[in-house]
Amino acid sequence: MTHLGAQATAALRLAVTMAVLLSSGCATPRERPHGATAAQRLRFELPTSAADVRDAYARDVGSALVAVSAFFRAAGYAVAPESLLDSVVVVRWAPDAAERLARRFGVMPGDIPPTFAGTVAGHTLVLVDHDRYHTIWNQLYPDWQWTDDEYRRLMVHELTHRAHEAITIARLGSADRMGPAWFFEGLAVMSAGQLDSGQGALTPSEIDALVGRGHTPPVSYPLDGRLVRSLAERYSLHTLIVRASDPGFPSTLLGGCPP
Protein backbone atom coordinates (compact mmCIF):
# COMPACT_ATOMS: atom_id res chain seq x y z
CA MET A 1 0.00 0.00 0.00
CA THR A 2 2.16 2.76 -1.22
CA HIS A 3 -0.41 5.57 -1.21
CA LEU A 4 1.81 7.40 -3.70
CA GLY A 5 1.08 8.92 -7.07
CA ALA A 6 2.20 6.89 -10.08
CA GLN A 7 5.16 9.16 -10.90
CA ALA A 8 6.32 9.29 -7.30
CA THR A 9 6.02 5.52 -6.96
CA ALA A 10 8.09 4.97 -10.08
CA ALA A 11 10.75 7.39 -8.87
CA LEU A 12 10.72 5.76 -5.47
CA ARG A 13 11.22 2.28 -6.89
CA LEU A 14 14.04 3.46 -9.12
CA ALA A 15 15.82 5.37 -6.39
CA VAL A 16 15.82 2.58 -3.84
CA THR A 17 17.63 0.31 -6.26
CA MET A 18 20.44 2.86 -6.23
CA ALA A 19 20.69 3.80 -2.56
CA VAL A 20 20.45 2.38 0.94
CA LEU A 21 17.65 4.00 2.89
CA LEU A 22 17.95 5.86 6.17
CA SER A 23 21.42 5.03 7.37
CA SER A 24 20.93 7.29 10.40
CA GLY A 25 18.89 5.94 13.28
CA CYS A 26 19.06 2.32 12.12
CA ALA A 27 20.81 -0.70 13.46
CA THR A 28 23.81 -1.85 11.46
CA PRO A 29 22.56 -4.31 8.84
CA ARG A 30 23.91 -7.83 9.17
CA GLU A 31 23.84 -10.63 6.61
CA ARG A 32 22.08 -13.70 7.97
CA PRO A 33 23.69 -17.07 7.29
CA HIS A 34 22.41 -18.91 4.25
CA GLY A 35 19.54 -21.18 5.20
CA ALA A 36 16.58 -23.06 3.86
CA THR A 37 14.29 -20.06 3.45
CA ALA A 38 14.49 -16.87 1.44
CA ALA A 39 14.07 -14.77 4.58
CA GLN A 40 17.22 -16.20 6.14
CA ARG A 41 19.27 -14.75 3.30
CA LEU A 42 17.86 -11.23 3.53
CA ARG A 43 19.64 -8.15 4.86
CA PHE A 44 17.57 -6.23 7.40
CA GLU A 45 17.86 -2.57 8.36
CA LEU A 46 15.72 -1.83 11.36
CA PRO A 47 15.36 1.17 13.63
CA THR A 48 17.47 0.66 16.73
CA SER A 49 14.30 0.42 18.79
CA ALA A 50 13.13 -2.56 16.68
CA ALA A 51 16.40 -4.47 16.53
CA ASP A 52 15.26 -6.88 19.25
CA VAL A 53 12.34 -8.07 17.10
CA ARG A 54 14.44 -8.80 14.04
CA ASP A 55 13.58 -12.50 14.13
CA ALA A 56 9.88 -11.65 14.14
CA TYR A 57 10.37 -9.48 11.05
CA ALA A 58 12.25 -12.32 9.36
CA ARG A 59 9.45 -14.77 10.13
CA ASP A 60 6.76 -12.41 8.81
CA VAL A 61 8.68 -11.56 5.64
CA GLY A 62 9.39 -15.23 5.05
CA SER A 63 5.72 -16.08 5.50
CA ALA A 64 4.77 -13.28 3.10
CA LEU A 65 7.23 -14.50 0.46
CA VAL A 66 5.80 -18.01 0.64
CA ALA A 67 2.22 -16.67 0.41
CA VAL A 68 3.00 -14.58 -2.67
CA SER A 69 4.78 -17.46 -4.38
CA ALA A 70 1.79 -19.73 -3.72
CA PHE A 71 -0.68 -17.10 -4.97
CA PHE A 72 1.05 -16.77 -8.32
CA ARG A 73 1.74 -20.49 -8.59
CA ALA A 74 -2.03 -21.04 -8.38
CA ALA A 75 -2.34 -18.56 -11.28
CA GLY A 76 0.14 -20.55 -13.37
CA TYR A 77 3.30 -18.54 -12.72
CA ALA A 78 6.42 -19.86 -11.05
CA VAL A 79 7.76 -17.19 -8.72
CA ALA A 80 10.75 -18.22 -6.60
CA PRO A 81 10.60 -16.45 -3.21
CA GLU A 82 14.35 -15.89 -3.22
CA SER A 83 14.11 -13.99 -6.51
CA LEU A 84 11.91 -11.23 -5.10
CA LEU A 85 14.02 -9.61 -2.38
CA ASP A 86 17.52 -9.22 -1.05
CA SER A 87 16.85 -6.64 1.69
CA VAL A 88 14.22 -5.19 3.99
CA VAL A 89 14.25 -1.65 5.37
CA VAL A 90 11.92 -0.55 8.16
CA VAL A 91 11.45 3.19 8.60
CA ARG A 92 10.91 4.69 12.03
CA TRP A 93 8.49 7.52 11.38
CA ALA A 94 9.51 10.91 12.72
CA PRO A 95 8.54 14.52 11.85
CA ASP A 96 11.25 14.71 9.19
CA ALA A 97 10.72 11.23 7.76
CA ALA A 98 8.92 12.38 4.62
CA GLU A 99 11.65 14.92 3.87
CA ARG A 100 14.38 12.30 4.34
CA LEU A 101 12.54 9.80 2.14
CA ALA A 102 12.02 12.42 -0.56
CA ARG A 103 15.66 13.45 -0.46
CA ARG A 104 16.88 9.87 -0.68
CA PHE A 105 14.49 8.94 -3.49
CA GLY A 106 14.84 12.11 -5.54
CA VAL A 107 11.17 13.12 -5.35
CA MET A 108 9.43 16.14 -3.88
CA PRO A 109 8.45 15.90 -0.19
CA GLY A 110 4.83 16.47 -1.19
CA ASP A 111 4.96 13.26 -3.24
CA ILE A 112 5.30 11.23 -0.03
CA PRO A 113 2.02 11.62 1.83
CA PRO A 114 1.53 11.01 5.55
CA THR A 115 -0.20 7.73 4.66
CA PHE A 116 2.91 6.22 3.05
CA ALA A 117 3.05 2.65 4.35
CA GLY A 118 5.39 0.70 2.12
CA THR A 119 6.72 -0.15 -1.32
CA VAL A 120 9.12 -2.50 -3.06
CA ALA A 121 11.88 -0.83 -5.02
CA GLY A 122 14.13 -3.11 -6.96
CA HIS A 123 14.81 -5.96 -4.54
CA THR A 124 14.26 -3.88 -1.39
CA LEU A 125 11.08 -4.01 0.66
CA VAL A 126 10.54 -0.67 2.41
CA LEU A 127 8.02 -0.47 5.26
CA VAL A 128 7.02 1.92 7.98
CA ASP A 129 7.20 0.35 11.41
CA HIS A 130 4.34 -1.65 12.92
CA ASP A 131 3.02 1.14 15.16
CA ARG A 132 3.06 3.66 12.34
CA TYR A 133 1.08 1.33 10.08
CA HIS A 134 -1.44 0.76 12.86
CA THR A 135 -1.97 4.53 13.03
CA ILE A 136 -2.35 4.78 9.24
CA TRP A 137 -4.81 1.88 9.21
CA ASN A 138 -7.01 3.49 11.86
CA GLN A 139 -6.96 6.74 9.90
CA LEU A 140 -7.80 5.24 6.52
CA TYR A 141 -10.06 2.37 7.55
CA PRO A 142 -11.80 3.28 10.80
CA ASP A 143 -14.63 0.84 10.06
CA TRP A 144 -12.26 -2.10 9.61
CA GLN A 145 -11.02 -3.87 12.72
CA TRP A 146 -7.25 -3.85 13.11
CA THR A 147 -5.43 -7.08 13.91
CA ASP A 148 -1.69 -7.55 14.23
CA ASP A 149 -1.79 -9.74 11.12
CA GLU A 150 -2.52 -6.61 9.06
CA TYR A 151 1.17 -5.77 9.19
CA ARG A 152 2.10 -9.11 7.62
CA ARG A 153 -0.65 -8.55 5.04
CA LEU A 154 1.01 -5.24 4.17
CA MET A 155 4.16 -7.21 3.37
CA VAL A 156 2.17 -9.64 1.19
CA HIS A 157 0.52 -6.71 -0.61
CA GLU A 158 3.81 -5.04 -1.48
CA LEU A 159 5.49 -8.30 -2.47
CA THR A 160 2.54 -9.12 -4.73
CA HIS A 161 3.32 -5.90 -6.62
CA ARG A 162 6.95 -7.00 -6.88
CA ALA A 163 6.06 -10.43 -8.27
CA HIS A 164 3.38 -9.03 -10.61
CA GLU A 165 5.87 -6.49 -11.91
CA ALA A 166 8.49 -9.19 -12.54
CA ILE A 167 5.97 -11.39 -14.35
CA THR A 168 4.83 -8.51 -16.55
CA ILE A 169 8.38 -7.48 -17.45
CA ALA A 170 9.19 -11.10 -18.36
CA ARG A 171 6.05 -11.35 -20.51
CA LEU A 172 5.83 -7.94 -22.09
CA GLY A 173 9.09 -6.14 -21.41
CA SER A 174 7.65 -3.35 -19.26
CA ALA A 175 6.05 -2.94 -15.85
CA ASP A 176 3.86 -0.26 -17.41
CA ARG A 177 1.68 -3.07 -18.76
CA MET A 178 0.52 -4.44 -15.38
CA GLY A 179 -2.94 -3.07 -16.14
CA PRO A 180 -4.89 -0.16 -14.70
CA ALA A 181 -4.13 0.93 -11.14
CA TRP A 182 -7.37 -0.47 -9.76
CA PHE A 183 -6.40 -3.90 -11.13
CA PHE A 184 -2.86 -4.20 -9.81
CA GLU A 185 -3.90 -2.72 -6.45
CA GLY A 186 -6.95 -4.98 -6.28
CA LEU A 187 -4.81 -8.00 -7.15
CA ALA A 188 -2.48 -7.16 -4.26
CA VAL A 189 -5.44 -6.61 -1.91
CA MET A 190 -6.84 -10.01 -2.91
CA SER A 191 -3.48 -11.76 -2.57
CA ALA A 192 -2.98 -10.29 0.90
CA GLY A 193 -6.50 -11.13 2.10
CA GLN A 194 -7.16 -7.48 2.93
CA LEU A 195 -10.33 -5.44 3.17
CA ASP A 196 -12.86 -8.10 2.22
CA SER A 197 -16.27 -6.67 3.04
CA GLY A 198 -18.09 -9.90 2.32
CA GLN A 199 -20.56 -7.99 0.15
CA GLY A 200 -20.39 -10.56 -2.61
CA ALA A 201 -19.41 -10.30 -6.24
CA LEU A 202 -20.27 -7.34 -8.43
CA THR A 203 -22.19 -8.18 -11.59
CA PRO A 204 -20.54 -7.71 -14.99
CA SER A 205 -22.74 -4.66 -15.60
CA GLU A 206 -21.67 -3.16 -12.26
CA ILE A 207 -18.02 -3.84 -13.02
CA ASP A 208 -18.35 -2.27 -16.45
CA ALA A 209 -20.09 0.81 -15.04
CA LEU A 210 -17.26 1.30 -12.55
CA VAL A 211 -14.16 0.56 -14.63
CA GLY A 212 -15.24 -0.27 -18.17
CA ARG A 213 -14.65 1.82 -21.28
CA GLY A 214 -11.90 3.85 -19.67
CA HIS A 215 -13.79 4.74 -16.51
CA THR A 216 -11.54 5.39 -13.53
CA PRO A 217 -13.04 4.49 -10.16
CA PRO A 218 -12.48 6.55 -7.02
CA VAL A 219 -9.28 5.67 -5.18
CA SER A 220 -10.41 2.92 -2.83
CA TYR A 221 -8.48 -0.21 -1.92
CA PRO A 222 -11.65 -1.95 -0.63
CA LEU A 223 -13.33 -1.27 -4.00
CA ASP A 224 -10.22 -2.35 -5.93
CA GLY A 225 -10.17 -5.61 -4.02
CA ARG A 226 -13.88 -6.20 -4.59
CA LEU A 227 -13.52 -5.55 -8.32
CA VAL A 228 -10.70 -8.08 -8.72
CA ARG A 229 -12.38 -10.64 -6.46
CA SER A 230 -15.53 -10.27 -8.54
CA LEU A 231 -13.64 -10.81 -11.79
CA ALA A 232 -11.81 -13.78 -10.26
CA GLU A 233 -15.16 -15.50 -9.67
CA ARG A 234 -15.72 -15.49 -13.43
CA TYR A 235 -12.20 -15.81 -14.86
CA SER A 236 -8.96 -17.43 -13.78
CA LEU A 237 -6.27 -15.28 -12.24
CA HIS A 238 -4.02 -16.28 -15.12
CA THR A 239 -6.53 -14.89 -17.60
CA LEU A 240 -6.93 -11.67 -15.64
CA ILE A 241 -3.18 -11.08 -15.38
CA VAL A 242 -2.71 -11.72 -19.11
CA ARG A 243 -5.68 -9.66 -20.25
CA ALA A 244 -5.17 -6.71 -17.89
CA SER A 245 -2.78 -5.12 -20.37
CA ASP A 246 -5.41 -5.16 -23.14
CA PRO A 247 -6.74 -1.76 -24.24
CA GLY A 248 -10.28 -1.51 -22.91
CA PHE A 249 -9.81 -4.04 -20.10
CA PRO A 250 -12.06 -5.29 -18.55
CA SER A 251 -14.83 -4.48 -21.05
CA THR A 252 -13.09 -6.53 -23.74
CA LEU A 253 -13.05 -9.49 -21.35
CA LEU A 254 -16.63 -9.08 -20.12
CA GLY A 255 -17.83 -9.04 -23.71
CA GLY A 256 -21.18 -7.34 -23.74
CA CYS A 257 -21.59 -7.21 -19.96
CA PRO A 258 -24.75 -9.29 -19.46
CA PRO A 259 -26.68 -8.37 -16.33
Contacts in CASP RR format, 6 or more apart in sequence:
PFRMAT RR
TARGET T0000
AUTHOR 0000-0000-0000
METHOD contacts of the structure
MODEL  1
MTHLGAQATAALRLAVTMAVLLSSGCATPRERPHGATAAQRLRFELPTSA
ADVRDAYARDVGSALVAVSAFFRAAGYAVAPESLLDSVVVVRWAPDAAER
LARRFGVMPGDIPPTFAGTVAGHTLVLVDHDRYHTIWNQLYPDWQWTDDE
YRRLMVHELTHRAHEAITIARLGSADRMGPAWFFEGLAVMSAGQLDSGQG
ALTPSEIDALVGRGHTPPVSYPLDGRLVRSLAERYSLHTLIVRASDPGFP
STLLGGCPP
1 117 0 8 1.000
1 118 0 8 1.000
1 154 0 8 1.000
1 157 0 8 1.000
1 158 0 8 1.000
1 221 0 8 1.000
2 9 0 8 1.000
2 12 0 8 1.000
2 116 0 8 1.000
2 117 0 8 1.000
2 118 0 8 1.000
2 119 0 8 1.000
2 158 0 8 1.000
3 113 0 8 1.000
3 115 0 8 1.000
3 116 0 8 1.000
3 117 0 8 1.000
4 12 0 8 1.000
4 111 0 8 1.000
4 112 0 8 1.000
4 113 0 8 1.000
4 116 0 8 1.000
4 119 0 8 1.000
5 111 0 8 1.000
6 181 0 8 1.000
7 111 0 8 1.000
8 107 0 8 1.000
8 108 0 8 1.000
8 111 0 8 1.000
8 112 0 8 1.000
9 119 0 8 1.000
11 105 0 8 1.000
11 106 0 8 1.000
11 107 0 8 1.000
11 111 0 8 1.000
12 101 0 8 1.000
12 105 0 8 1.000
12 107 0 8 1.000
12 112 0 8 1.000
12 119 0 8 1.000
12 121 0 8 1.000
13 119 0 8 1.000
13 120 0 8 1.000
13 121 0 8 1.000
13 122 0 8 1.000
14 121 0 8 1.000
15 104 0 8 1.000
15 105 0 8 1.000
15 106 0 8 1.000
15 107 0 8 1.000
15 121 0 8 1.000
16 105 0 8 1.000
16 119 0 8 1.000
16 121 0 8 1.000
16 122 0 8 1.000
16 124 0 8 1.000
16 126 0 8 1.000
17 121 0 8 1.000
17 122 0 8 1.000
17 123 0 8 1.000
17 124 0 8 1.000
19 104 0 8 1.000
19 105 0 8 1.000
20 45 0 8 1.000
20 89 0 8 1.000
21 45 0 8 1.000
21 89 0 8 1.000
21 91 0 8 1.000
21 101 0 8 1.000
21 104 0 8 1.000
21 124 0 8 1.000
21 126 0 8 1.000
22 45 0 8 1.000
22 89 0 8 1.000
22 91 0 8 1.000
22 100 0 8 1.000
22 101 0 8 1.000
22 104 0 8 1.000
25 47 0 8 1.000
25 48 0 8 1.000
25 92 0 8 1.000
26 45 0 8 1.000
26 46 0 8 1.000
26 47 0 8 1.000
26 48 0 8 1.000
26 89 0 8 1.000
26 92 0 8 1.000
27 45 0 8 1.000
27 46 0 8 1.000
27 47 0 8 1.000
27 48 0 8 1.000
27 50 0 8 1.000
27 51 0 8 1.000
27 54 0 8 1.000
29 43 0 8 1.000
29 44 0 8 1.000
29 45 0 8 1.000
29 87 0 8 1.000
30 43 0 8 1.000
30 44 0 8 1.000
31 43 0 8 1.000
32 40 0 8 1.000
32 41 0 8 1.000
32 42 0 8 1.000
32 43 0 8 1.000
32 44 0 8 1.000
32 58 0 8 1.000
33 40 0 8 1.000
34 40 0 8 1.000
34 41 0 8 1.000
35 41 0 8 1.000
37 62 0 8 1.000
37 65 0 8 1.000
37 81 0 8 1.000
38 62 0 8 1.000
38 65 0 8 1.000
38 81 0 8 1.000
38 82 0 8 1.000
38 84 0 8 1.000
38 85 0 8 1.000
39 58 0 8 1.000
39 59 0 8 1.000
39 61 0 8 1.000
39 62 0 8 1.000
39 65 0 8 1.000
40 58 0 8 1.000
41 82 0 8 1.000
41 86 0 8 1.000
42 58 0 8 1.000
42 61 0 8 1.000
42 85 0 8 1.000
42 86 0 8 1.000
42 87 0 8 1.000
42 88 0 8 1.000
43 86 0 8 1.000
43 87 0 8 1.000
43 88 0 8 1.000
44 54 0 8 1.000
44 57 0 8 1.000
44 58 0 8 1.000
44 87 0 8 1.000
44 88 0 8 1.000
44 89 0 8 1.000
44 90 0 8 1.000
45 87 0 8 1.000
45 88 0 8 1.000
45 89 0 8 1.000
45 90 0 8 1.000
46 53 0 8 1.000
46 54 0 8 1.000
46 57 0 8 1.000
46 90 0 8 1.000
47 90 0 8 1.000
47 91 0 8 1.000
47 92 0 8 1.000
47 129 0 8 1.000
49 92 0 8 1.000
50 57 0 8 1.000
50 90 0 8 1.000
50 92 0 8 1.000
50 129 0 8 1.000
57 88 0 8 1.000
57 90 0 8 1.000
60 151 0 8 1.000
60 152 0 8 1.000
60 155 0 8 1.000
61 85 0 8 1.000
61 88 0 8 1.000
61 125 0 8 1.000
61 155 0 8 1.000
62 81 0 8 1.000
63 152 0 8 1.000
64 152 0 8 1.000
64 155 0 8 1.000
64 156 0 8 1.000
64 159 0 8 1.000
65 81 0 8 1.000
65 84 0 8 1.000
65 85 0 8 1.000
65 159 0 8 1.000
66 81 0 8 1.000
67 156 0 8 1.000
67 191 0 8 1.000
67 192 0 8 1.000
68 79 0 8 1.000
68 81 0 8 1.000
68 84 0 8 1.000
68 156 0 8 1.000
68 159 0 8 1.000
68 160 0 8 1.000
68 162 0 8 1.000
68 163 0 8 1.000
68 191 0 8 1.000
69 79 0 8 1.000
69 80 0 8 1.000
69 81 0 8 1.000
69 163 0 8 1.000
71 160 0 8 1.000
71 163 0 8 1.000
71 191 0 8 1.000
72 78 0 8 1.000
72 79 0 8 1.000
72 163 0 8 1.000
72 164 0 8 1.000
72 167 0 8 1.000
73 79 0 8 1.000
74 237 0 8 1.000
75 236 0 8 1.000
75 237 0 8 1.000
75 238 0 8 1.000
75 241 0 8 1.000
76 237 0 8 1.000
76 238 0 8 1.000
77 163 0 8 1.000
77 167 0 8 1.000
77 238 0 8 1.000
77 241 0 8 1.000
79 163 0 8 1.000
79 166 0 8 1.000
79 167 0 8 1.000
83 166 0 8 1.000
84 120 0 8 1.000
84 123 0 8 1.000
84 159 0 8 1.000
84 162 0 8 1.000
84 163 0 8 1.000
84 166 0 8 1.000
85 120 0 8 1.000
85 123 0 8 1.000
85 124 0 8 1.000
85 125 0 8 1.000
85 159 0 8 1.000
85 162 0 8 1.000
86 123 0 8 1.000
86 124 0 8 1.000
87 123 0 8 1.000
87 124 0 8 1.000
87 125 0 8 1.000
88 124 0 8 1.000
88 125 0 8 1.000
88 127 0 8 1.000
89 124 0 8 1.000
89 125 0 8 1.000
89 126 0 8 1.000
89 127 0 8 1.000
90 127 0 8 1.000
90 128 0 8 1.000
90 129 0 8 1.000
91 97 0 8 1.000
91 101 0 8 1.000
91 126 0 8 1.000
91 127 0 8 1.000
91 128 0 8 1.000
91 129 0 8 1.000
91 132 0 8 1.000
92 129 0 8 1.000
92 132 0 8 1.000
93 128 0 8 1.000
93 129 0 8 1.000
93 132 0 8 1.000
98 109 0 8 1.000
98 110 0 8 1.000
98 112 0 8 1.000
98 113 0 8 1.000
98 114 0 8 1.000
98 116 0 8 1.000
99 109 0 8 1.000
101 112 0 8 1.000
101 116 0 8 1.000
102 108 0 8 1.000
102 109 0 8 1.000
102 110 0 8 1.000
102 111 0 8 1.000
102 112 0 8 1.000
105 112 0 8 1.000
114 136 0 8 1.000
115 136 0 8 1.000
115 139 0 8 1.000
115 140 0 8 1.000
116 128 0 8 1.000
117 127 0 8 1.000
117 128 0 8 1.000
117 132 0 8 1.000
117 133 0 8 1.000
117 136 0 8 1.000
117 154 0 8 1.000
118 125 0 8 1.000
118 126 0 8 1.000
118 127 0 8 1.000
118 128 0 8 1.000
118 154 0 8 1.000
118 158 0 8 1.000
119 126 0 8 1.000
119 158 0 8 1.000
119 161 0 8 1.000
120 126 0 8 1.000
120 158 0 8 1.000
120 159 0 8 1.000
120 161 0 8 1.000
120 162 0 8 1.000
122 162 0 8 1.000
125 155 0 8 1.000
125 158 0 8 1.000
125 159 0 8 1.000
125 162 0 8 1.000
127 133 0 8 1.000
127 154 0 8 1.000
127 155 0 8 1.000
127 158 0 8 1.000
128 136 0 8 1.000
130 148 0 8 1.000
130 151 0 8 1.000
133 150 0 8 1.000
133 151 0 8 1.000
133 154 0 8 1.000
134 146 0 8 1.000
134 150 0 8 1.000
134 151 0 8 1.000
137 144 0 8 1.000
137 146 0 8 1.000
137 150 0 8 1.000
138 146 0 8 1.000
141 195 0 8 1.000
141 222 0 8 1.000
144 195 0 8 1.000
150 194 0 8 1.000
153 192 0 8 1.000
153 193 0 8 1.000
153 194 0 8 1.000
154 192 0 8 1.000
156 188 0 8 1.000
156 191 0 8 1.000
156 192 0 8 1.000
156 193 0 8 1.000
157 188 0 8 1.000
157 189 0 8 1.000
157 191 0 8 1.000
157 192 0 8 1.000
157 194 0 8 1.000
158 188 0 8 1.000
160 187 0 8 1.000
160 188 0 8 1.000
160 191 0 8 1.000
160 192 0 8 1.000
161 184 0 8 1.000
161 188 0 8 1.000
164 178 0 8 1.000
164 184 0 8 1.000
164 187 0 8 1.000
164 188 0 8 1.000
164 241 0 8 1.000
165 175 0 8 1.000
165 178 0 8 1.000
167 241 0 8 1.000
168 174 0 8 1.000
168 175 0 8 1.000
168 177 0 8 1.000
168 178 0 8 1.000
168 241 0 8 1.000
168 245 0 8 1.000
169 175 0 8 1.000
171 242 0 8 1.000
172 245 0 8 1.000
177 245 0 8 1.000
178 184 0 8 1.000
178 244 0 8 1.000
178 245 0 8 1.000
179 244 0 8 1.000
179 245 0 8 1.000
179 249 0 8 1.000
180 211 0 8 1.000
180 216 0 8 1.000
180 244 0 8 1.000
180 249 0 8 1.000
181 224 0 8 1.000
182 211 0 8 1.000
182 216 0 8 1.000
182 217 0 8 1.000
182 223 0 8 1.000
182 224 0 8 1.000
182 227 0 8 1.000
183 224 0 8 1.000
183 227 0 8 1.000
183 228 0 8 1.000
183 240 0 8 1.000
183 244 0 8 1.000
183 249 0 8 1.000
183 250 0 8 1.000
184 244 0 8 1.000
185 221 0 8 1.000
185 224 0 8 1.000
185 225 0 8 1.000
186 221 0 8 1.000
186 224 0 8 1.000
186 225 0 8 1.000
186 227 0 8 1.000
186 228 0 8 1.000
187 228 0 8 1.000
187 237 0 8 1.000
187 240 0 8 1.000
187 241 0 8 1.000
189 195 0 8 1.000
189 221 0 8 1.000
189 222 0 8 1.000
189 224 0 8 1.000
189 225 0 8 1.000
189 228 0 8 1.000
190 225 0 8 1.000
190 228 0 8 1.000
190 229 0 8 1.000
190 232 0 8 1.000
194 221 0 8 1.000
194 225 0 8 1.000
195 221 0 8 1.000
195 222 0 8 1.000
195 225 0 8 1.000
196 225 0 8 1.000
196 226 0 8 1.000
196 229 0 8 1.000
197 222 0 8 1.000
197 226 0 8 1.000
199 226 0 8 1.000
200 226 0 8 1.000
200 229 0 8 1.000
200 230 0 8 1.000
201 229 0 8 1.000
201 230 0 8 1.000
201 233 0 8 1.000
201 234 0 8 1.000
202 210 0 8 1.000
202 226 0 8 1.000
202 227 0 8 1.000
202 230 0 8 1.000
203 259 0 8 1.000
204 234 0 8 1.000
204 254 0 8 1.000
204 256 0 8 1.000
204 257 0 8 1.000
204 258 0 8 1.000
204 259 0 8 1.000
205 257 0 8 1.000
205 258 0 8 1.000
205 259 0 8 1.000
206 230 0 8 1.000
207 227 0 8 1.000
207 230 0 8 1.000
207 231 0 8 1.000
207 250 0 8 1.000
207 254 0 8 1.000
207 257 0 8 1.000
208 250 0 8 1.000
208 251 0 8 1.000
208 254 0 8 1.000
208 256 0 8 1.000
208 257 0 8 1.000
209 215 0 8 1.000
210 217 0 8 1.000
210 223 0 8 1.000
210 227 0 8 1.000
211 217 0 8 1.000
211 227 0 8 1.000
211 250 0 8 1.000
212 248 0 8 1.000
212 250 0 8 1.000
212 251 0 8 1.000
212 254 0 8 1.000
213 248 0 8 1.000
213 251 0 8 1.000
214 248 0 8 1.000
214 251 0 8 1.000
217 223 0 8 1.000
217 224 0 8 1.000
217 227 0 8 1.000
228 240 0 8 1.000
231 240 0 8 1.000
231 250 0 8 1.000
231 253 0 8 1.000
232 240 0 8 1.000
235 243 0 8 1.000
235 253 0 8 1.000
239 253 0 8 1.000
240 253 0 8 1.000
243 249 0 8 1.000
243 250 0 8 1.000
243 252 0 8 1.000
243 253 0 8 1.000
244 250 0 8 1.000
246 252 0 8 1.000
246 253 0 8 1.000
251 257 0 8 1.000
END
